Amino acid sequence: MPLTVTDAAARAIRDAASDPDRAALRITISPTFQYDLRLDTLVAGDVAVVTGGVTVLLDADSATRSDGLTLDFDADGPDGGGFTIDNPNAPAPIQQLSAADLKTLLDSGETFELLDVRTPGERAIARIEGSRLLDQALHDELMQRDRQTPLVFQCHHGMRSQAAAEYFQRAGFRRLYNLQGGIEAWSLEVDPSVPRY
């Protein structure tokens, strides 16, 4: 399992380890890729990796999420510096699109799926041209697609679409976008012919 601790991070860890018995760094990575770093000692079941001159301790679940992880330390960061983690296993972030950004994307001719996560009744009132209602059949179709397929989610105000994007993020999709402000923003900023409700 390749895991890298840079020289700057190793120095910061050694400087923080005033107790030589607690000189190892434990990294815990949650299923949602939240990180907890602390000085600790080896316990049964730990995976211990020596890299950059320091020992990194991981529980079994965190070890599976750490392949390729790089731990660095930025001394010039806010509050006097801090650790930065680059983990290729972490899900790609969901990008937020403004209504103008979506218009530009639509005009570009780039291939992507524009997914409307509202109810059929809401869609009957107003819709963005080219969008598709995310029903069970479309969901099942998307789950068979390449995880690099670009997916743009849209709802009334941007909250349900964010939740839908997070669902597809957990399913491994890597190019995810959410329309900020939803179809309401689209009506106000791009196409006033789309009814507001």
N, C-alpha and C positions, 0 to 999 in steps of 0.2 A: 504494500500500500504506500505509494509515494506521498509523502507529506513533507512540506518544506517550511523550515523556520529560518527567516533571513538573519543575517548577522545583527542587524539593528534590533530585531525582536529577541534574539538570544541574549544580547546585552541587557535589554530591559528586564527580561525574566531573571537573569542572574543578579541584577541590581536589586530586584524586589525580594529575592530569596534570602532574607537575613538568617533564616534557620536552614542549615544544610540538609536536615532531614525532610524538609518540605520544598526541595528545590525543583521538583517536577511540576510541569504545567498540565493541569487537567483541562481538556476541552470537551464540553458536552454540547452536542448538536441535536436539537429537538427535531421531531418529524417535520416541522414547518421551517427548519433551518434558522432557528434562533440560537444564539451562541452564549455559553457561559464559560468564562475562563477564570481559573483560580489556581493558586499553588496548592499542591496536595501530595499525598503519598500513595503508593501502589496498594491496591486492594485486589482480592481474588476476583478473577474474571476480567481484569483490565487488559487492554492491549497497550503495550509500552513501545513507543517509537523513539529512537535516539536520532535526532537531526539537528544540525546547526550547533552541536555541542550541548544540547539540552534534551531532557527526556520529556516526551509528551505522553500523557495518559489519556486513554479513551475507553469508555465502556463499549461493549460489543456493538450496540446500535449506532453509536457515534462513529465508530471505526468504519462502518459501511458507508457512512455519509461523508467521510473525510478524504477519500481517494483523490489525490491531486490538489488538495488544499494547500494554500500558501499563507503563512502567518507573517505579517510584517509589523513594524512599529514606526510611526511617524512622530518624531519628537517635536515637530513644529505645528502639530494639530491644535485644535481648540483645547482649552484647559491643560495646556502643557504637554499635549501629545496623547497618543493612544494606539492600540493595536488595530490593524486592519486585516480583514480576512477576505481572501479571494478563493471561492469554492466553486469549481465547475459543476458540482452536483446540485447546487442550489437552483431552485426554479427561476426561470427568467422573470424579471419584473413585468408587471402589467403596465403598459404605457398609457398615459392619459392623453386623449386627443380632444382638442377644442372642435367646435363645429366647423370653423374655418380649416383646421387641419384635415378633417374628414372630407370636406369639399375638395381640397387639394389632392388628397389621396384618390378620391373618386375620379377626378379629372385626369389623373396621371395615367390611367389605364392599367395600373398594376393589378394583378390578380389577388383577390382576397375575398373572404366571406364576411358579409355584413349581416349580423345576426340580431334580430329583433326579439327580445326576451319578454315583451309585454303579452297581454292576453289577446286572443283573437278579436274581442270586442274593442279594445283600445286600438288595435291595428286597423280596424274598420273605420275608425274616426280619422286617423292620421298615420302616414307612413313615409319613410324615406325611400325614394325610388332605388331599386336594386337590392333592398334588404329582403331577408328571408325570415319567416317566423320560425323560431327555434322550438319545434315540437319534438315528440319522441322519435319520429322517423328521421328527422334531420340530425338529432343528437346521435342516433345510432350510426348514421352515415358518416358523421364527423369522427366518431370514435375509430373508424376504419382508416382514416386519413393519416398521412405523414404528419408527425408532430411539429414539423416546421411550417405547416399551413398557416398563413396569417389569418387571424380571427379578430374581427372588430365587433364588439357588443354594444347594443343600444337599447335603452328603455325610455321611460318617461322623463326621469330626472338624473339618471346615472347611477343609482344605487343598486337596483336589481341587476343591471348589466355588469357592475363591478363584481357582485357575488357570482354571477355566471362565469365571468372571466376567471375568478379564483377557482371555481370548480374545474374548468378546463386546464388551469395551471396545475392543479393536483393530478390531473390525468396525463401530465407530461407535455402539454403543448407549450411551445417556447416563444411564439410570436403573437402576443395577445395585446389587444387595445380596448380601451373603454371610452365611449363618447361622454365626456364631461357635460353635465347638464342635460343629457339625453335629447329626445326629440323636441323638448321645449326650447333648448338652446338652438337647435337646428332651425326651428320656426322663427325665433327672434333674430338670429344672426346671419342665416344663409338663405332660407327659402320661406318668406312670409306667406306663401300660398298654402303651406302645410298648416292645417288647422291646429289651434292650441286648445287644450281642454284641461 
